[in-house]
């Protein structure tokens, strides 16, 4: 009898404490509410109030396309580049960057080196398509002030990349992929009408002329 009384006092105290806190004591057990988390999904359409040249692929060559971006920073330009081209941008345009690729981080130092960390999904592209994918990234990001060369990482691990005549190297620049830029003169040679807009042709010609002077 004494033992029962000893247990009754604490139980009565707990019930009073719950009542004073506004928490009712349930007569039956109840399930806890399920906690859900949400993640931010990258936009599927380019948007923003600034413009940047994003390099895409057509006929195994690189061409610039003007896109709207939130800011002309390496992060925003790279995120825009990861969005596949729409039919409104041109039926012949594509991207060699695997669609599942995610940007894990970028870091720029004062020497002009930009470190780009991508998810392992980027490894799904190989061969000539991989060279074009790297060229897209290098050409797009070296359009930005203060970015002269790039070093790539996959899930934080350094990645050697193909650079044309120099073979596999740690860092690359626009000169390593200049030969992959589309040559507008090729359209005249084949006698076909160009599928590029006047703006694309102007930006492409300007970039080709610029690289011919420095490479």
Secondary structure, DSSP 4 states (H G I P E B T S, - for coil): -HHHHHHHHHHHHHHHHHHHTT-PPPSS--PPPPP----PPPPSS---SEEEEEEEEETTEEEEEEEEESSSSHHHHHHHHTSPPPGGG-TT-B--S-TT--EEEEEE-TTSEEEEEE-GGGGG--HHHHHHHHHHHHHHHTTSTT--EEEEEETTEEE-EE-GGG-EESEEEGGGGGGGB--THHHHHHTPPP-S-HHHHHHHHHHHHHHHHH-
